Amino acid sequence: MRIEEYKYDFSWCMCFAKESQLRHSSVDNYFLQRYNKKYTYASPLNKKIVKHLHDCKFFTTFAVEIKNTNMLQIIKDKEYTEWIAELSHRYRQSQIKASVRVNNEMLRFYWSVGKDIAERQYDNKYGSHFYENLSNDLTKVVGNKRGLAPTSLRYTKYFYSLYSPLFENHRQAAEDSPQSIYRQAAEDFDLLFSIPWTHHQKIIDKVKGDSQKALFFVHKTWENQWGRGVLVNFLETDLYEREGGALSNFQHVLPAEESDFAQQLLKDPYRFDFLHLKEQYSEKELKDELMNKLSQFLLELGKGFSFVGREYRLSAGGKDKFIDLLFYIIPLHRYCVIEVKTTEFDFQDIGQLAGYTAMVDDLLNTPQDAPSIGLLICKEKNTVLARYALSRINTPIGISEYELSKRQLPKEVESALPTIEEIETKLND
């Protein structure tokens, strides 16, 4: 039988493997190569087959993908392959959208349940086992206990009770106010149903009834697509209290439409509890650790910061200057020059930082870049002196402190613990 009669048949490929006396792995490698390459095999039969296949344009007609099962799947052309990839993308997107819709509808159901319980006082009316009984009764009706556990149902009341006063206040305030307040309240309300239920539970546990703080973390979770672990980390590091707290002159030196946004990007203090430093550490050791934990550092800085370099060299006037840390703030289209000090703030720090930002503006900025901002992160700052330093300077600069882990043992406790040497001695004894 002629080869042309087998070229569309899977069995032909297996026949080829058998007659060429090649291992399956060799056949796999053969077919996965670029098909227009020249192949040399010892067997004259192999050469004859390869030549014939090239002559009949087999390799340009098909792409052969070897599966782990040693079965061959024929994919007819590039257009078909691209279509399959497109369909796969569409399918994944539809799955994501379906998941979002399911989550949205489930949270709206939870809101309605919480509203009924809060307004009708069912938990008080029916006693301590109300949520267990409600879970069992609902499960009997709907036949699916997922999402209907007593704990989830208990959180529905917390969920409604936490946010309902906030939206009621928005409604009352909007009666004699512009329509924008209505729109903002509606957007905030819709956002409640856009993050996972488990995230809501963590927020409810941590905010202690503060609806503004809770809504802040809902916004942050949605904007940054935080996973539950990241959310918990920021809940525990007082992000709500720290964000926008840096001392700065932004209000006076930046355009009004940018100053508030830039201010919100800065925190005070910055929490470096992901660093592992000994009790006495140098400035270099601090910077080394920040670079070793760059991903955590970027997470602490916040969304929009892109790392450019450390000890970034700029040359002017025959002198080299080295910037501690250089970042680019994408939403602001500005470089951010960061200087880290392990000492208390001093006037000279501002002068140094202003000089670095001027050099960056002159040597690195493109026509699309706005003037750079400076950020001084120091161990301690004297607020009065810092305000004086910022009052007469036109360079946009923020001043913040940093904190290391709060989980460190008190010195009196640490001193009472045995050393490694003492432990080893005891073990050897």
N, C-alpha and C positions, 0 to 999 in steps of 0.2 A: 504494500500500500504506500502511496506517495505521501510525503511529509505534509503537503498542502492540505490533505484531507484530515490531518490531525491538529492543525495549528489553532483551531478554535475549541479544542477539547482538552479538558483538564488531564485526561489520561495520557495525552501526548507528552506532557511535561514529565509525568512519572515514567513514561517509556524512555524519554530522553535520559533521565537519571539512571535508569537501569542499564541501558545500552552503552552509556559513556562510562559506566563503572565508577561513578563519583558518589561520595557520601552525600546525604541530604544537606548537610551543612555547606558543602562545596557548591551544590546546586543553588542553595539559598544565596550565597555570596555572589554567584554568577548572575542570577537574575536581578539582584539588587544593585548591581553596577550600572553605570551609564551605558545605555544600550548601543551607542554609536562607537564605543571603544573597540579596539582590536584585541581579540583573545587568542592566546596560544595554549593549546593543550597537546599533550603527547600523542593522544590517539588521533589517527587520520580520520576516523569516523566523526570525532568531535569537530575537527576543522571543517569537514564537509557539511555537517549540520549547521554550524555557525554561519558559514558562507551562504548556505541556502536560505537561512532565516533572514540575513541581511538583504539578500536578493529579493525576497518576497515582502520586505518591509514590515516584518513581524514586530520588530522592536520599536518602531515608531508608531505602531497602531495600538499597542497595548502596554500597560504598565503592570508588572507582576509583583504583587506583594506577598511575601512569605509569612504565613501565620505559624504560631507555635505548634499547631497541630500538624504541621507539614502539608496542609492543604493549600492550594493556590487559588487566590481570588483575582479574577481578571477585571480590571477597571479600564473602560474603553478609551477614554481620552481625557485631556486636560480640562475641558469644559465640564465634563461629568464630575470629575474630582472636585473642582471648585464649587460646583452646585451642592455636592454632598457636604463640603465644609460649611457652606452658607446655611444649609438646612440644619446642620448640627448647632451652629451659632443661634439660629432662630429658636430651635428647640430649647436650648439652655436659657435664652432670654425669656421664653414663655414660661419656663419653670420658675424662674426668679419672680416674674410678674405674678404668677399664680400664687406663689408663696407669700408675696407682699399683700395680695388681695385677701388671702386667707387670714393672715395675721391682722390686717386692718379690720376685717369683719368680726374676728374673734374678740378683738379689743373693744369694738363698739358693743358687742354683746356683754362683755364684762362691765362696761360703763353702765349699761342699762340695768344689769343685775345689781351693781353697787348702788345705783340711784334708787331702785326699789327697796333695797334693804335699809338704806339710810333714811329715806323719807317715811317708810312704813314701820321702821324700828322692829323689823322681824327678829333680829338677833336678841333683842331685849324681851320681846314678846314670847319667843319659843324656847328660851333657856340656853344653857351652856352647850348643849349638843346640837344646836341648830345647824351649824355648817356641815357636820357629819351626816345629819338626816337629809339636808338639802342635797348633798353630794349623792347619797344613795338613791333618793327619789328621782333626781334628774337622770342618773345613770340607768335606772329602770325604764325611763321613758325614751331616752335617745339611744340607749344601747352602747354607749361609748364613754368610758370614764376619763379619757384623755382631756386634760384641761378643765376637768370638773372635780378635782380633788378638793377636800375641805380647805387646804391651805390656799389654793388659788381663789376659791370662792370668798375666803376671808379677806384676801387682798383686794377684791373688787370694791368692797366698801371703802378701804383705805384709798384706793385709786380715785373713786368718785369724790370722796370727802376732801382729798388734797387739792384737786384742781377746780371743782365746781365754784368755790367762792371767788377764785381768780377770774373766771369768765363772767360771773355775775357782776363783779366790780367793773370789768371791761364794758359790759353792756350798759351799766348805769352811767359810767363816765362818757360813753359815746353818744348819749342822748342829745347833748348840746355841743358835740364836737364833730370834727371832720369825719368823712366816711373812711379815711385811712385807719382810724382806730377800729372800726368794724372789721375791715379787711385783715388787720393784724391779729385781732382776736380770733377770727375765723381760721387764719393760717396756723396760729398756735394750737387751736383746738384740733385741726386735722393732723397736725404733727404728732399729737399724743398717740395716734393710732398707727404710726409709721415705724416705731421701733419695737423690738421684741418684748414680750411680756416679762421675761426673766430680767431684762434691763430695768423695767419699771419696778419690779420687786426690790432690786438692789437700791434704786433711787429712793423709794419709799422708806426703806430701812434706814438710810443714812441722813435724809434731810430733816427729819424730826418735825414734820408738819409745815415746813417753809415752802410754800407753793412757788414763789419766785425762784428760789434756789433749785427746786425740782425742775421747773420749766427750763432753766438755764442748762441743766445737764441733759434734758431731752434734746434741746437744740444742738448742743455739742456732740451728742451721740449721733444724731442724724447728719450733721455737717461733716464730721470726720469719720463716719462709719466705724465707730469704736466697737470692738468686741467687748464681751462682758468683763474680761480681765482688765482691759485698759480702763473701762469705765470705773470699776471698783478702785483701781489705783488712784484715779483723779478724785474720786469721792473721798478717799482717805487722806489725800494731800491738800485738802481745802482749796481746790482750784477756784471755786466761786469767790472766796474771800481774797485770793491772791491776784486773780486776773484783773488787769487794768490798774493795779495798785502801785506800779512803779512811779517814782518821782520823775517828772519830765518837764520840758518847756515846749512840748508839741503844740499846745494851744496857741502859743504866741508866734511860732516860727513856721508852722505848717498850714496849708490851706484848710479852711474850715471843714471841707468835705473829707479830708484825709486825717485830720488830727485825732478825732475820736476813734477811728478805726486803728490807727497806729498805736494809740494808747492802750486799746484792748489787747493788742498783740503782746504787750509786756506784762510780766508778773512781778510781784514782790511779796515774799521772797521766792527765789527759785529753789526747788527742792532737788537736791543732788543725793537723795538717799539710796540711789542705785550704785553709788561709788563705794569702793572699798579702800579706805585710806587709814593709815596708822594715826595715832593721836597727834603726833607732831609731823606735819607734812609741809612740803615746799610748794611754791607756786607751780613749778614745773611738774611735780607729781600730780597736782590737781588737774592740770591741763592734759597730762598724759592719760589719766583715768577718764576724763571727758571724751577724749578721742577713742579710747578703748571701748567706751560705751556710747559711741556716737548715735546709734539708733535710739537709745533711751534719752540721750541729750536732746535730739531733734524732737522727740515726742514731748519732752518737757517744754521746749521752746514754743511749740505749737505749730498748727497747720500753716503752710506757706513758706517755711524757712528751708532753704536749700544750701547745703554745705559747699563752700568754695575752697577753703584751705586753712591750714594752721601755720603759724609763723610765716604768714604770707608776705613775701618780700616786695617792697616798692622802693625804687631808686629815684632820687632827685637831688640836684645840687651836689652831686658827687658823693652822696651819702645813701646808705641802705637802711631802710626802716622795716621792722618786722611786726606785722599785725598779729596779735594773739590768735584771734579766730575771725574769719571772714565768711559771712553768709550772704545770701541773696533772698530778699523777701519778695516772692513772686506776685502776690496780690497788689503790692505797692510799687513794684518795678523799681526797687531801691536796694542798694547794697546796705548791709548792716555790719558795722564794725564793732566787734565785741572784745572788750578788754576785761580780763579776770584778775582780781587782786585778792590775795589772801590776807590783806591788812585792812585797816579802817580807811574809809574814804578820805581823800585829801584834795585840795584845790588843784594841785599839779596834775592829777589824774584827768581832769576835765580838759586841760590844755593839751595834753598828749592825745586824748581821744579826738578832740576837734582837729588837730593837725593831721591825724590819720584819715579822717573822713574827707578833708580837703584834698589830700593826695589821691584817694580813691576816686573822687569826683573828677579830678583832672586827668588821671592816668587810665582809669578803667571804664568810666561811664561812656555809654553810647548816647546818641541823640534821643533814644527811646527811654533812657533811664532817668529817673528823678534823683535829686540830690540825696546822698547817703544819710543814714541816721547812725548814731553811736549808742552803744549800750554798755554801761559800766556795771559789772557784777562784782561786788566786793563783800568781804566778810562782814563788815559793819558799816553803817553810814550814819553820820550825824545829820539829821533832817534839816536843821537850821542852816548849817554850813553848806549843805547840798543845794538848798534853795538860793542862797547867795551866789553860789557858783554858776547856777543856771540862769539867773536873772538878767545878766548882761551879755549873754552869748547868743549868737544867731544860728549856730549849728544845732539841728534837732538831736537832742541827747536825752537818754533815760538812765536813771540810776536805781539799781536794785541790790538787795542783799541775796546771799545764798545760804542755804541750810543743808547740813549733812543729816544723816539718819538720826531720827529721834528715838530709835530703838536701842541706842547705846546704853550700856549699863552705867549707873552712877559710879563715880570714882571710888566711893567707900565700899561698894559692893565688888567692883572689879578688883580692888586691892586685896580683898578677902579671898578671892579665888586662887587656887593653886596654879603655879606656872606649869608649862609643858614639861620642864625638867623634873619638877616635883612629882608630877603624875607618872612619868617614866620610871623614876626611882622607886615609887610605890609598887608599880607593876613588876619591876625586876625583883623586888624583895619578896 
